[in-house]
């Protein structure tokens, strides 16, 4: 059986214009690619980590809704899931501020089975 295993950081992006939030979305090319690939019907797994906080719930729920297997996402209780504030400026430039609080021991995932 064919499967796709993706490995990446779990992060929630929030875009701001004029100091006001405009939209929030699951960020990163890999999680978004995993969501797209899973929609084709190929078994797709996400290997990552995020806290058992509301931000982590948004990310995991998004991936589940797009049929990504999330059993290999380590949901740790101490810390804060990665969050990026993206500030779109009137002059066309972008400023990004990244937030996150990780435990000392990280990435204790249960890896998906890999067959020949």
C-alpha positions in Angstrom: 0.0 0.0 0.0 1.4 3.4 -1.0 1.6 6.1 1.6 3.1 9.5 2.1 4.8 10.5 5.3 5.4 14.2 5.9 7.6 15.6 8.6 7.4 19.3 9.6 6.7 21.9 12.2 3.1 22.5 13.2 2.3 26.2 13.2 -0.7 28.5 13.0 -0.2 31.7 11.0 -2.2 34.8 11.6 -2.1 37.7 9.1 -2.4 41.3 10.3 -3.1 44.4 8.3 -3.1 47.8 10.0 -2.7 46.1 13.4 -5.8 44.0 13.0 -6.0 40.3 12.5 -7.3 39.5 9.0 -7.1 35.7 8.9 -5.6 32.7 10.6 -4.6 29.5 8.8 -2.4 26.4 9.2 1.0 27.5 8.0 3.9 25.8 6.4 4.3 24.2 3.0 4.5 20.7 4.3 1.3 20.6 6.4 -0.6 22.2 3.5 0.9 19.7 1.0 -0.1 16.9 3.3 -3.7 18.1 3.4 -3.8 18.4 -0.4 -2.2 15.0 -1.0 -4.5 13.3 1.4 -7.5 14.6 -0.6 -6.3 12.6 -3.6 -7.0 9.4 -1.6 -3.4 8.4 -0.9 -2.8 7.5 2.8 -0.9 10.6 4.2 0.7 10.9 7.6 1.9 14.0 9.4 4.8 13.6 11.8 5.1 16.7 14.0 4.4 18.0 17.5 2.2 20.6 19.1 0.8 21.3 22.5 -2.6 20.2 23.8 -3.7 23.9 23.6 -6.3 25.5 21.4 -3.8 26.4 18.7 -2.7 22.7 18.5 -6.3 21.7 18.3 -6.9 24.0 15.3 -3.9 22.5 13.5 -4.8 18.9 14.2 -8.5 19.4 13.4 -7.6 21.0 10.1 -5.4 18.0 9.1 -8.0 15.5 10.3 -10.7 17.4 8.2 -8.4 16.9 5.2 -8.0 13.2 5.9 -4.4 13.3 7.1 -3.5 10.7 9.7 -2.4 12.6 12.8 -1.5 9.7 15.0 2.2 10.6 14.7 1.7 14.2 16.0 3.1 14.4 19.5 0.6 16.4 21.6 2.7 17.5 24.6 1.0 19.2 27.6 3.8 21.7 28.6 4.5 24.7 26.4 2.7 26.5 23.5 2.2 25.5 19.9 4.1 27.5 17.3 2.3 30.7 16.2 3.4 33.2 13.6 2.2 36.8 13.4 2.5 38.0 9.9 2.3 41.8 9.5 1.5 43.0 6.0 2.7 46.6 5.6 1.3 49.3 3.3 4.7 49.5 1.4 4.4 45.8 0.4 6.9 44.5 2.9 6.1 41.8 5.4 7.3 41.4 9.0 7.0 38.0 10.8 7.2 37.4 14.5 7.4 33.7 15.6 6.2 32.5 19.0 6.4 29.1 20.6 7.3 27.4 23.9 8.7 23.9 23.6 9.5 21.3 26.3 13.0 20.4 27.0 12.5 16.8 25.7 10.9 17.1 22.2 9.7 15.2 19.3 8.6 12.0 21.1 6.4 10.8 18.1 5.1 7.4 17.3 6.5 6.9 13.8 4.2 5.5 11.1 5.0 2.0 9.9 7.4 2.0 6.9 7.2 -1.1 4.6 9.4 -2.1 1.7 
